[in-house]
Amino acid sequence: MEKTGPHEEEPTDPDFQGPASESPHKLTQNELNDLVRDLELPKVKAELLASRMKQWKYLDEGVKKPCIVIAKKILRNSSPWRAL
């Protein structure tokens, strides 16, 4: 059988640990909140993302809905230094 790509070859590094040897990282509440903030997701999309991630078991068991922080946007829009 002929190999067609590097992804089909066995790893040669003796320290290599493939995905089967470790459990996947699950997001904590703080990590989910940071991700939502970094992506600047609106509340509806943030909740959809969290719901899907929970469904796919990518969230820690204690994670609830993402905390949506809008204070930054409110402060940015009401700043007296904002260009008129």
N, C-alpha and C positions, 0 to 999 in steps of 0.2 A: 504494500500500500504506500503510495507516494504522499508525502506531507506537502501541503500547499501554503502554509504560512507559519510564522513564528509562534502563533498562539496554540498550535497543535503540538509543539515540541515540549518535552519534559524539561522542567527547570534544572539547570546545572548547578545552581548555588545551593550548597548543603544547608544553609541557614534559611532558605526560602520557606515561608509558611503561607500556603494558599488560603483562600477564603474558608475552606472547610475546617481549618485548624483553629479558627478564632471566631468568637461570636461577634455579630455586627454591633456597631456603636448605636445606642438608642439615645435620642435627644432628651435632655432634661428640660424642665420648664424654662429655666434661664436661657438655654441655648435656643429653644423655640422662639422665645420672645425676642432675642437678639436677631435671629434670622428674619422674622417678620419685620422688625424695625429696619434692618439693613436693606431689605428688599422694598421697603416703603409700601407694603401691601395694605389696601383698605381692609376694614373690619371683615367684610363678607368673604373676601379672598383669603384672608388670614385664617378664618374659621374653617373654610373649605380645605385649605392646606393641612391644617391640624387634624381635621377629620380623616382625610385620606391617609396621612402619616400614621395615625392611630390604627386605622383599618389594616394597614400594611405592616403593623407592629414595629414601626420605627421610633416610637415614643416610649419613654419610661412609663411605668404603670401609674405613677402619681401625677402625670401631666394632665392639666385641664385645658380649657380654652386659652388661646394666647392672650396675653395682656396687651391691649392696644393702647399705646400712649400717644395721645394727640396733643398734649401740652406743647410739645416742640413746634408743631405746625401753628398752633394758636399764637404762641409767642412770636414766631417768625412773621406771621401776618399782621400782628398788632404792634410791631416794633416801631418806635418813633423814628428810627434811623432808616426805615425802609424808603426806597426811592419813590417819590411821588409822581 
